[in-house]
Amino acid sequence: MLKDLSATNQHRQEVQAGERFEFGANWSRFLRLLDDSRIQQAEESLRSMLNVATLSGMRFLDAGSGSGLFSLAARRLGATVYSFDYDPRSVACTEELKRRYFPGDAQWVVAAGSVLDPAFLSGLGQYDIVYSWGVLHHTGNMRAALQNVVSLVAPAGKLFIALYNDQGWISKYWSFIKRQYNLRPATRPLLILAHAPYLLLGRFVVRALKGKVREARGMSLYYDMVDWLGGWPFEVSRPADIVDLYASRGFTTRRLITVGSRLGCNEFVFDKQSAS
């Protein structure tokens, strides 16, 4: 693992000040649930959204690797993988999955870094697939993060991102809840209790009626709920704005799956123009 002690110290200070949620701590608990079924769901998510059967021969950048699940899925699908995250415990989670499934593998690199750090990004090169699911809206500067990943995509490569949906005043409500969750740790059990009927029980019932008790993409309903309630920094966007932003930077929208007016992430797959 490549370590940046200054970034680690900054992260710790932000958490202590209530300015950042400890995503990695939540992911470390999620890893206790990880099994082959969840990994296969993650693989299927990548194959389906990218419209590929394999990632063999491709370079895959996981920008904000979180639990490391999708870095693992990409490696199992044959890609050469570079994973990085700003949260030290997320880096540790990704390292743990590499240790479990691909120990000593030179084709999978795990590092500490920030998508807001141009100096770090400048040394990464370009990738056939740049993946950042549910990450860029948590950086504290989503606009800069959206711009910074552009140069990481190789000509004719793909950018696969997911961003929180702008729900207007409802998003402002969630922003308030997230601030309370991080600024006042004593309120966390009450916030979980108050929102679990909607975020946990309601979603479980809907998925059970569809015959899909497990969360999509191999994730966990409970830990996704904690991630949602605590996820700060927090920014939202409208699909049309994101499509326009990347169109102006030489990308074509290949796939777009929106959540409509609901809570959650809109998913985008963009194709970068080939070099002329």
C-alpha positions in Angstrom: 0.0 0.0 0.0 1.2 3.5 -0.8 0.6 5.8 2.2 0.2 9.6 2.3 0.5 10.5 6.0 -0.6 14.1 5.5 -3.8 13.0 3.8 -4.4 10.5 6.6 -4.0 13.2 9.2 -6.3 15.5 7.3 -8.9 12.7 7.0 -8.7 12.1 10.8 -9.1 15.8 11.5 -12.2 16.1 9.2 -13.8 13.1 11.0 -13.1 14.5 14.4 -14.6 17.8 13.4 -17.8 16.2 12.1 -16.9 17.2 8.5 -16.6 13.7 7.1 -18.2 10.3 7.6 -16.0 7.3 8.3 -17.0 5.3 5.2 -14.2 2.9 5.7 -15.4 1.9 9.2 -18.8 1.1 7.8 -17.2 -0.9 4.9 -15.0 -2.9 7.3 -18.2 -4.2 9.0 -19.7 -5.0 5.6 -16.8 -7.3 4.8 -18.0 -9.7 7.4 -21.0 -10.4 5.1 -19.1 -10.8 1.9 -19.5 -14.1 0.2 -19.3 -15.6 -3.3 -22.9 -14.7 -4.1 -22.3 -11.0 -3.4 -19.1 -11.0 -5.4 -20.9 -12.6 -8.3 -23.6 -9.9 -8.1 -20.9 -7.3 -8.3 -19.3 -9.0 -11.3 -22.7 -9.1 -13.0 -23.3 -5.4 -12.3 -20.0 -4.6 -14.1 -20.7 -6.9 -17.1 -24.3 -5.6 -17.5 -23.5 -1.8 -17.2 -20.4 -2.0 -19.4 -22.0 -4.5 -21.8 -19.0 -6.8 -21.7 -18.5 -10.5 -20.9 -15.0 -10.0 -19.7 -12.5 -7.3 -18.7 -9.5 -9.3 -19.8 -6.7 -7.1 -21.2 -8.3 -3.9 -19.8 -6.9 -1.5 -17.3 -9.5 -0.7 -14.6 -9.2 2.3 -12.2 -11.4 2.2 -9.1 -11.5 5.8 -7.9 -12.8 5.6 -4.4 -12.7 1.8 -3.9 -14.6 1.7 -0.6 -15.0 -1.9 0.5 -12.9 -3.1 -2.5 -15.7 -5.3 -3.7 -15.8 -3.8 -7.2 -12.0 -3.8 -7.5 -12.2 -7.5 -6.7 -15.0 -8.1 -9.2 -13.0 -6.3 -11.9 -9.9 -8.3 -11.1 -11.8 -11.6 -11.2 -13.2 -10.5 -14.6 -9.6 -10.3 -15.9 -8.7 -6.6 -15.6 -5.5 -5.1 -14.4 -6.7 -3.0 -11.4 -5.6 0.1 -9.6 -7.6 1.0 -6.5 -7.4 4.1 -4.4 -9.3 5.8 -1.7 -9.0 8.8 0.5 -10.4 7.0 3.6 -7.5 5.0 5.3 -9.9 2.2 6.4 -11.4 1.9 3.0 -7.8 1.4 1.7 -7.4 -1.3 4.4 -10.7 -3.0 3.3 -9.5 -3.1 -0.3 -6.1 -4.5 0.8 -7.9 -7.1 2.8 -9.9 -8.3 -0.2 -6.7 -8.5 -2.2 -5.0 -10.5 0.5 -8.0 -12.9 0.7 -8.4 -13.5 -3.0 -5.3 -12.3 -4.9 -2.4 -12.3 -2.5 0.8 -10.9 -3.9 -0.9 -10.2 -7.3 1.2 -7.6 -9.3 -1.9 -6.9 -11.5 -3.8 -5.3 -8.6 -2.4 -2.2 -6.9 -4.0 -0.6 -3.8 -3.1 2.9 -2.8 -4.2 5.8 -0.7 -5.0 9.0 -2.6 -7.7 11.6 -3.4 -9.5 12.4 -6.6 -9.1 16.0 -5.6 -5.3 15.8 -5.6 -4.0 16.7 -9.1 -0.4 15.7 -8.2 -1.5 12.2 -7.2 -3.7 11.8 -10.2 -1.0 13.0 -12.6 1.0 9.9 -11.8 -1.8 7.4 -12.5 -1.8 7.3 -16.3 -4.9 6.4 -18.3 -7.3 3.5 -18.1 -9.7 1.6 -20.3 -12.4 1.9 -17.6 -12.6 4.5 -14.8 -15.1 3.4 -12.2 -16.4 5.6 -9.4 -19.7 4.5 -8.0 -21.2 6.7 -5.4 -18.0 8.5 -4.6 -17.5 11.8 -6.3 -20.5 13.4 -4.5 -18.8 12.7 -1.2 -15.5 14.5 -1.9 -16.5 17.9 -0.8 -16.0 19.3 -4.3 -18.0 17.3 -6.7 -17.5 19.6 -9.6 -13.7 19.4 -9.4 -13.9 15.6 -8.9 -16.1 15.2 -12.0 -13.5 17.2 -14.0 -10.5 15.5 -12.5 -11.5 12.0 -13.7 -11.7 13.1 -17.4 -7.9 12.9 -17.9 -7.8 9.4 -16.4 -9.9 7.9 -19.1 -8.0 6.6 -22.1 -9.1 7.5 -25.7 -12.0 5.2 -26.5 -12.2 4.3 -22.8 -15.3 4.2 -20.6 -16.2 6.2 -17.5 -18.7 4.5 -15.2 -20.0 6.8 -12.4 -23.0 7.0 -10.1 -24.1 10.2 -8.4 -26.9 11.1 -5.9 -30.1 12.3 -7.5 -31.2 15.9 -6.9 -34.6 15.7 -5.1 -34.9 19.4 -4.4 -36.1 20.2 -0.9 -35.9 16.5 0.0 -32.2 16.5 -0.7 -31.9 19.5 1.7 -33.6 17.5 4.4 -31.1 14.6 3.9 -28.3 17.1 4.0 -29.5 18.3 7.4 -29.8 14.7 8.7 -26.3 13.9 7.6 -24.8 16.9 9.2 -26.5 16.0 12.5 -25.3 12.4 12.2 -21.6 13.6 11.9 -21.7 16.6 14.2 -23.6 14.9 17.1 -22.6 11.2 17.4 -25.0 10.7 20.3 -28.0 11.2 17.9 -27.0 8.4 15.6 -29.1 5.6 17.2 -32.1 7.9 17.2 -31.6 8.8 13.5 -31.2 5.2 12.6 -34.3 4.2 14.5 -36.3 7.1 13.0 -35.4 6.3 9.4 -35.1 2.5 9.4 -38.8 1.9 8.6 -38.2 3.8 5.3 -34.6 3.1 4.5 -34.4 -0.5 5.7 -37.8 -2.1 6.2 -39.5 -0.4 3.3 -36.8 -1.3 0.8 -36.6 -4.9 2.2 -40.4 -5.3 1.6 -40.1 -4.0 -2.0 -37.2 -6.3 -2.8 -38.9 -9.3 -1.2 -41.9 -8.7 -3.4 -39.6 -8.7 -6.3 -38.0 -11.9 -5.1 -34.7 -10.1 -4.5 -34.1 -10.0 -0.8 -30.5 -8.9 -1.1 -29.5 -5.5 -2.2 -28.4 -5.0 -5.8 -24.8 -5.0 -6.8 -23.9 -7.4 -3.9 -24.3 -4.7 -1.3 -26.1 -4.8 2.1 -29.4 -3.0 2.9 -28.3 -2.3 6.5 -24.8 -0.9 5.8 -26.2 1.0 2.8 -28.6 2.6 5.2 -25.8 3.6 7.6 -23.8 4.9 4.6 -26.8 7.0 3.5 -27.5 8.5 6.9 -23.9 9.3 7.6 -22.6 10.0 4.1 -21.0 13.5 4.4 -19.8 15.5 2.5 -23.0 15.3 0.4 -23.8 16.8 -3.0 -26.5 16.0 -5.6 -26.9 16.4 -9.3 -29.5 16.2 -12.1 -28.8 13.7 -14.9 -29.1 16.2 -17.7 -26.4 18.4 -16.1 -24.0 15.5 -15.9 -24.7 14.4 -19.4 -24.1 18.0 -20.7 -20.9 18.4 -18.6 -19.3 15.3 -20.1 -20.6 15.9 -23.6 -18.6 19.2 -23.5 -15.5 17.2 -22.7 -15.7 14.7 -25.5 -17.8 12.0 -24.0 -20.9 10.2 -25.4 -23.5 8.8 -23.1 -23.6 5.1 -23.5 -25.9 4.2 -20.7 -28.0 6.2 -18.2 -30.2 4.6 -15.5 -32.0 7.2 -13.4 -34.0 6.8 -10.2 -36.6 9.2 -11.4 -37.7 11.5 -8.5 -36.6 9.0 -5.9 -33.7 8.7 -3.5 -30.6 7.1 -4.7 -27.9 7.2 -7.4 -28.2 7.8 -11.1 -25.8 5.6 -13.0 -23.9 6.8 -16.1 -21.6 5.1 -18.5 -19.8 7.4 -20.9 -17.6 6.6 -23.9 -14.6 8.9 -24.5 -13.9 9.9 -28.0 -11.0 8.2 -29.7 -7.8 10.2 -30.3 -7.8 11.9 -33.6 
